[in-house]
Every structure is written in structure tokens, then in C-alpha cells.
Amino acid sequence: MYEILKEMEKVLIDLESINLKDLKEENTAIIVVDMVRGFYDVGPLASSRVKNIISPLVKLNDKTTGYKKIFFIDCHEEDSSEFNAYPPHCIANTVESELIEELKVYTKNNKIIKKNSTNGFHTKEFQQWLKENSSINNFIVTGVCTDICVETLAISLITYFNEINEEKNIIVPMNLVETYDLGIHNGDLMNLISLYKMKINGINIVKYIE
């Protein structure tokens, strides 16, 4: 098992970065997943590891003024069925469901979508957005958690476009996604496995965006 993990790690180490200049602004969307306080500094699912990607996310948003952006916000009612799998978190109208302060400025004139599951792809608002933005060819998916909400969205995007036989570039920069440590859920291990899984499913995993 150790050798397998080392091989997976080598695959990711050998990946390259991409240059933002190679992606046309009018054909590129930035998606920020669940950068809320409930996954950062407040509540049962908060993780200090999220701090690792805040500065890179701020830099990306600074460089992409004018690009289409979506900010997914995890937001649940108290009787959410997702709480059968996870402890209650990010309840509507609490600080846990608030976007972190560092990113709030970038939501102006951009789309905020609240979601009640780990997969924002299934929200009505995102489905409508996809229909209205068919010219988007590059989807830069960022945020948390790598192995849960980021992975489900990225896999859903690539499989959806494969099903309708459209070639789209689903990009996940390694320095712009993060997950948590909790018990046997080791953040480094889960990042490795999740990023590898996404790569072998056709998602463009890159080290970072220049």
C-alpha cells in the first residue's frame, strides 16, 4: 500500500502549473466552494488547514477581476438530511454559513449559490447558470473540502460534459484546495487520494495558476 501511495504522490509531484493568460477571460469561470467560517474557524467541522489556501485564493481573485465567478455557500436548515452523515453545521443565518471575510469583497457582481448538500452541481441555480453560460470552457474549481465538496462538483462537471459529448476543461489547482484532519481522516492522505482520483477521471489537476 505504501508503494502505491508513493506512486500516486509522484504523479502529482510531476504535474505542471498553467498560466492564466492561456485561458480566455470570456471562456473561463472561477468557482469557489464552501469558503465559509463553518469550515474554517467556527463550529464542529472547522479546520485551521483552510488558512493554507486563503492567501492564494485572494491572489487569484485579484488577478481575475471581470471573470465570471460563483461562490458556493454551504447552508442548511436544522432538519437537513445531510446531518445523517455529518454533524449539524453551517445552519442558515448563523456565522458558520458566512463567507470568510477575506473573500467577501469579490462577491460583488458575482453569483452566490447556497447549497444543502455536498454537491453544488445539483442546485437549481447552478443548473440554470450552466444553461446561461454555455460559452464557458474552463472551470477553475477551488475551495474546500478537496475530497468532499470540491471532488463531487468536479467529478459531476466532467461526467456531465462527457455525457453530452462536450469537451470542457475542469481545472483544480492543488494550492487552491484543502481538506481537514479529524480522527482517521488525515488531511494530507485525503488530499492525495482525492486529487489522484480526479486526475484519472479527466480533471486537469495543476500545481498552481500563474
N, C-alpha and C positions, 0 to 999 in steps of 0.2 A: 504493500500500500504506500509506503514511504517513497519508493521509486516512482510510482505513478504520480504522486503529488509533485515530486520534483520535476517530472516531465511536463506536467501541466504548468508549473511555475515557469519553466524555461520558455514555453510557448508564449506566455505573457511578457516575459522579460524581453524577448526578441521583437516585440511589437514596436511600430514606429509612431511618431506623432503626425498630426496633419496641420496644415496651415489654413486658417480661417479665410484667407484670401482666395483659396481654391474653391470655396463654396459661395455661390452667388447668393447675395442677401435676399433677393426676391424669391429664391427657391429653398430657403433654409429657415427652420424653426428651432427655437430653443425651448426645451421642456424641463422645468424644474419640479421635481417630485418631492412633496412632503417635507420641505424645509421649514417645519413648524416647531414651536417650542416644546411640544409634547414628545418629540423625538430628539430634542437637544438638551434642554435644561430644566424641564418641569415634568413630573409625572412618572408612572411606572416603567415606561418604555424609553425614557430619556437616556441619551448616551453622549458622553463627552467626546467620543470619537468623531462626532459630526463636526466638531470645531475644525478638523483637518481640512474640510472642503469649503469652508465659508470664504476664506480669502480668495482661493481660485475661482469660486463662483462669482464673487464680486467683480473680479477682473474680467471674467468672460462677459458679464452683463454690461460692464463699462464699454467693452470693445464692440458690443453688438447692439448699440442704440439704433433703433429703427427696424430691427429684425422682429418678426412675429415671435411672441413668447407666450407660453402657457405656464401658469403656476398652479400645480395641483395641491390642494389642501385637504389633508385627512380630517374628516369632520363627521362625527357620529351622534345619533340620538342615544339616550341612555339604554334603550332596549335593542340596540344594534345586534343583529345576528352574528356579526363578526366577533363579538365578545364570547362566543362559544369556543373560539380558538385563541384569542388574546385577551389579556385583562382589559377592563374598561380604560379607554384612553381617548384623547382628542375629542372630548364631548363638545358639542356645539355651544358657542357663546362662553367658552372658558379660554384661559390663556393658552392651554395646550393646543388649541386649534388655530392659534395665531401664527402667521408667517414670522420668521425671525426678523428682528429689527433691521439687520444689515441688508436685507433684500426688499424691504417694503417699497423703497423708492423706485424700484424697477417695475413695479406692477402698474404704474400709470400708463394708460392707453394700451394695456395688455390684458390678456384673459386670465381670470382666476376661476378655477373649477374645483368645487368641493366634491369630495368622493366618500362613499360609505363602504368601500371595500378596498382590498389591497391593490386592485387593478383599475386605474383610472380610465383605461381604454373603454370600459363598458358604460361610462357615464353618458347620458343623453347629450350633454353639452359637448363632449369631445367627439362623439359620433357626428354631430352637426358641424362642428368645426372642420372635421376631415372632409366632409362633403363640400364645404365652402372654400376649402384651401387645397384643392387637388393639384395645384401647381407646386406645392411643397415636395421637394425630392430628398431633402436632407433633414433628418430629425435628430437633433443633438439632445440625448436624454441624460439628465443629471439628477443628483439628489440622493435620497435615502428611501428605504434601505436597499443596498445593492441586490441582495438575494431574495427580496420580497417585492416591494412595490416597483422598484426600477426594473427588475428582471421580468415581472409579469407584464408590465407595459411594453417593454422592448420586444419580448417574445410575441406578444399579441400583435404588435405592429408588423413585424417581419412576416408572421404567418398569415396575417390578413392580406398583405400585399402579394405574398406568394399565391394565395388562393385565387386572387383576381388577376394574377399574372402581370403585375406591375413591378418594375424594378425601382426600389427606393433605398436610400442609404440611411440605415439606422445606426447612429454613432453613439457609442458610450465611452467617454474619456475616463480612464482609470483614476485620474486625480480629481475627478468631479463626482464620484460616488463613494458611499461609505455605508457600513453597517455597524452592528453593536456587539458588545461582549456580554453574555449572560449565561452562566452555567456552562453547559457543553456547547453552547452556540458561540464558538470562537470567531471573532470578527475577521481576523486575517484568513483563517481557513475558509469561512463562508464567502468572503470576497473572492478568493482564488477559485473556488468551485463554481460560483455563480458567473464570474467573468468568463471562465473557460466554457461553461455551458452556453452562454450567449454567443460566444465566438463560433462554436461548432454549429450553431443554428443560423449562421449567416449574418450576425450582427457585427458591425465594424467596431471592434474594440481597439482603442488607441491609447497611447500613454498620456497624451495631453493635446490640447489645441493651441497652436502658436498664434 
